[in-house]
Structures are given as structure tokens and as C-alpha cells.
């Protein structure tokens, strides 16, 4: 007599992602369990609705907020370069590949407690402009406002990459009464002459010895006329220099600025660990709902590993 297959629970699928080391397909899942068939696993992922708020529900009691906390925003890409039919896949630029490849974009928000050197994933958004009409910048703003008004999470500053250093986002952070630290692209147009000279690339600014230590006040092109920020020249290696801007005008120590920006790499650690440990890139199903649920399950697995 053939045993009746059971319905796949979310926990079982998450446990599969946790223990599988190489193959994360539904076919492999079905081959290694007697209770569930491939079709049942497919029906589960097609019918479930794992939303970003579920991550917060699972992690909120673990987060240790502090008035000195950081919100760190960045995006990662799920490699689907050999996929032709998977929904949500878009041609996007990949910094590691130094070119445009097929990927699924995910914008993430990590909370960092610098006092205990711990971090937690608290929100994410899947980049799907064809589905919701939102850009990555709009997803970042939604998560920021959600942290302030829905989650009521205590934090001091926002850390983000050059991609998010736009006028709209910077002014939004200032409107919320928060500090930010973020690098500018080398070709960003700025002025440190008070308007007496044309705008110039930030990487072409001249720096005195005192300014190298204490930073200098500049205006970024297209910002309001009286809007000033402080920029620091942070030398990371002989081949890389970051130009970090902040609205903390009292800041006068480049070493402190570099230490602040160092916490931004917590989100890169999260991205690396989800790819190495949870199989977030391993699902080969085509439907958008299945892809979304797989990504959500992979992030929930990371939460448990954390």
C-alpha cells in the first residue's frame, strides 16, 4: 500500500535549506524525503506567502536596540545568469562580474549594535519594478520609514552605499533627525569654494594636512543652496580612497569616520552568509511566488543560524 503524502510545512522546507550543502532544488528535496513529493513541495512554495514582515516577527525579540545603533542599507544580487525563464530575473550590473548579467535584486536592511558588535537582518525587499513599479531607492526609503514609524526602532545613524547617496534620501534622513555616513562616487560634483568656483569632481579636491584629518565642508551639486555637508577623505589602500559625507558637522576625526563606515560591512557579511549557507541562489523554479517564498525561507534560515 502506498503511503499518503503529507502537506509540506514551512519548517520542513527551511530545515532542508539548512542541511543541504550543494543541491537546493525541489527534485533533490523530494528524493531525500519519504513524506513529500516534488509536486507537494512545489504546491507549498506556490501557495505560501512569506512577506518581509515575517522576518521582523522572528527577529524582533532577539534585537538589542541602542541609541547608538546603525541602520545599514545595501542591495545584493542573486545570480541567475544561466536562467532564461525565471520570473523576477532582470539584467543588472554586477560589481564582481564587472558587467551586466541576469540576476534577481534584493534590497536589505540590517540593524547593528556597535556596543556589542552584533547585527540582525530586520527587513528586505525584492526588486521587481515590473510588479510594484518601485526602484531600489524607493524600497530603501520604505524600509527606513518603516523602521521609524512602524518598528519604532531606536538608532542613531544610517550607513549606506554610494548608490543610495541621492538628494532625496539624504534630505529624508535629515528630516527624520538622523545622522548619515555614506561614500560618494568619485565623479560626484561638489563645491568647497562657497560658490566662487565651478563644481568639480570630489576626487579632484585639494586637501590640506588639517583637512585630511578633520574633513572639509562642501556643497553637493543639485542640493539646496544653503545645504552643506562634511566630507572626509578615507584612504583604505593604495588603490582605493573613499570620499565619505556626513551631516554630523561636529565630526573632526577621519579615523572615527573610517570606524563608523566599517560597520557597513555587516550587511556584506549577511549577503555572503546567506549565499554560502542557505541556498538563497539555488532554487530553479520559474514562478515569481515560488522565488519570493524561497528567498524568504532562506533569510529565515539565516535568522535561526544567527
PyMOL commands that set and color helices and strands:
alter all, ss='L'
color gray80, all
select helices_A, chain A and resi 10-19+26-31+38-47+52-59+129-132+136-150+162-164+167-175+202-204+209-214+254-262+265-277+288-305
alter helices_A, ss='H'
color red, helices_A
select strands_A, chain A and resi 70-79+90-94+99-113+118-126+157-160+179-184+189-191+200-201+216-220+229-237+240-246
alter strands_A, ss='S'
color yellow, strands_A
deselect
rebuild
show_as cartoon
